[in-house]
C-alpha cells in the first residue's frame, strides 16, 4: 500500500497519520477537518473517535470492516472487505476515489451529517 501511494500522482497531497496518539488531539482534529476523505484501515481500532469526528464534519469515510466501526458509523461509510495490511490497494483506491467525489456532493454531505 505504501509503495502504491508513493507512485501515485497525488502522493504529495496525502497526509498519513499512522499513530494518532503521537499527535495532540488538536492536530488530529485539524487534519480531519482539512481532509477530503478519511481512511481508517485498522482492523481493531481502540476508538472510533476520529472517524466519528470526521462524520460530524461531513468528511467522507473509508473504513476497515471492524464491527465497532460498522456499529457506529452507519450506511454513509464505505467499508472495505479487509483491514490493515490485507487491504487491496485497488479496492482502497476505488473507495477513496468514490469518497473524494462524494466530498463535493451536497446531497451526500447532507446524508453524512444527518
C-alpha positions as CSV (number, residue, x, y, z in Angstrom):
1,X,0.0,0.0,0.0
2,X,2.8,2.4,0.9
3,X,4.6,1.6,-2.4
4,X,1.4,2.2,-4.4
5,X,0.8,5.5,-2.6
6,X,4.4,6.6,-3.3
7,X,3.9,6.1,-7.0
8,X,0.6,7.9,-7.0
9,X,0.4,11.3,-8.7
10,X,-1.5,12.6,-5.6
11,X,1.1,11.3,-3.1
12,X,2.1,14.8,-2.1
13,X,-1.4,15.7,-1.1
14,X,-1.9,12.6,1.2
15,X,-1.4,13.1,4.9
16,X,-0.9,9.8,6.7
17,X,-1.4,9.6,10.5
18,X,-0.4,6.1,11.4
19,X,-0.3,6.8,15.1
20,X,-2.9,9.4,16.2
21,X,-1.6,9.1,19.8
22,X,1.8,10.6,18.6
23,X,-0.2,13.8,17.7
24,X,-2.1,16.0,20.0
25,X,-5.9,16.0,19.8
26,X,-5.9,19.4,18.2
27,X,-3.5,18.4,15.4
28,X,-5.6,15.3,14.6
29,X,-8.8,17.3,14.7
30,X,-7.3,19.9,12.3
31,X,-6.1,17.1,9.9
32,X,-9.6,15.5,9.9
33,X,-11.2,18.9,9.3
34,X,-9.0,19.6,6.2
35,X,-9.3,16.1,4.8
36,X,-11.2,15.4,1.6
37,X,-11.7,11.9,2.9
38,X,-10.6,9.8,5.9
39,X,-9.4,6.2,5.7
40,X,-9.4,4.2,8.9
41,X,-7.7,0.9,8.0
42,X,-7.1,-0.6,11.4
43,X,-8.8,-3.9,12.0
44,X,-9.1,-3.3,15.7
45,X,-9.5,0.4,16.4
46,X,-9.2,1.3,20.0
47,X,-11.6,4.1,19.5
48,X,-13.9,5.4,16.7
49,X,-13.5,9.0,17.9
50,X,-11.5,10.2,14.8
51,X,-14.0,8.6,12.4
52,X,-16.9,10.0,14.4
53,X,-15.3,13.4,14.3
54,X,-14.9,13.1,10.5
55,X,-18.5,12.1,10.2
56,X,-19.6,15.1,12.4
57,X,-17.7,17.3,10.0
58,X,-19.2,15.7,6.9
59,X,-15.9,14.2,5.8
60,X,-16.4,11.0,3.7
61,X,-15.1,7.8,5.4
62,X,-13.4,4.7,4.1
63,X,-13.0,2.1,6.9
64,X,-11.9,-1.4,7.7
65,X,-14.8,-3.8,8.3
66,X,-14.4,-3.6,12.1
67,X,-17.6,-4.4,14.0
68,X,-17.2,-1.4,16.3
69,X,-16.9,0.9,13.3
70,X,-19.9,-0.7,11.4
71,X,-22.0,-0.2,14.6
72,X,-21.4,3.5,15.0
73,X,-20.7,4.9,11.5
74,X,-23.7,3.8,9.5
75,X,-24.5,3.4,5.9
76,X,-22.7,6.5,4.5
77,X,-19.3,5.0,5.3
78,X,-17.6,2.9,2.7
79,X,-16.4,-0.3,4.3
80,X,-13.6,-2.3,2.8
81,X,-13.6,-6.1,2.7
82,X,-10.3,-6.4,4.6
83,X,-8.2,-4.4,7.1
84,X,-4.6,-3.3,7.8
85,X,-2.0,-4.9,5.5
86,X,-4.6,-7.1,3.9
87,X,-6.4,-4.2,2.2
88,X,-6.2,-4.5,-1.5
89,X,-4.7,-1.3,-3.0
90,X,-7.2,-1.3,-5.9
91,X,-10.2,-1.6,-3.6
92,X,-8.8,1.2,-1.4
93,X,-8.1,3.4,-4.4
94,X,-11.7,2.9,-5.7
95,X,-13.2,3.6,-2.3
96,X,-11.1,6.7,-1.8
97,X,-12.0,8.0,-5.3
98,X,-15.7,7.5,-4.6
99,X,-15.3,9.2,-1.2
100,X,-13.5,12.2,-2.7
101,X,-16.2,12.6,-5.3
102,X,-18.8,12.4,-2.5
103,X,-17.0,15.1,-0.6
104,X,-18.2,17.7,-3.1
105,X,-21.7,16.4,-3.5
106,X,-24.1,18.5,-1.3
107,X,-26.7,15.6,-1.1
108,X,-24.0,13.1,0.0
109,X,-22.7,15.6,2.6
110,X,-26.2,16.2,4.0
111,X,-26.6,12.4,4.4
112,X,-23.3,12.2,6.3
113,X,-24.3,15.0,8.6
114,X,-27.8,13.6,9.2
